[in-house]
Amino acid sequence: MTTYHKIFSLKDSYFLKEYETIKHHKNKIRYLREETVASAFKAGDVQIIVHFEESGRVIEIDDFSDREVIKKYLGPKFLTF
């Protein structure tokens, strides 16, 4: 299962993906466009972890989550139909 992270900060929100490397190197973090994550989410087998920087709250969303939760935190682009 592929894991993406959506970060909500005070000014904006953005998507990240962490790539694991060999043990003596740091993991690489890449910023992604919303369209890229939406197309992968619609294809399935994707988990998105939503982080709120102000409150420290974390929500996990996958393709089996409630449609209202997906629409609220990710937007209508992530709905399959």
Sequence and secondary structure as in RCSB ss.txt:
>XXXX:A:sequence
MTTYHKIFSLKDSYFLKEYETIKHHKNKIRYLREETVASAFKAGDVQIIVHFEESGRVIEIDDFSDREVIKKYLG
PKFLTF
>XXXX:A:secstr
 EEEEEEE SS EEEEEEE   TTS  EEEEE HHHHHHHHHHSSEEEEEEETTT  EEEEETTS HHHHHHHT 
GGG   
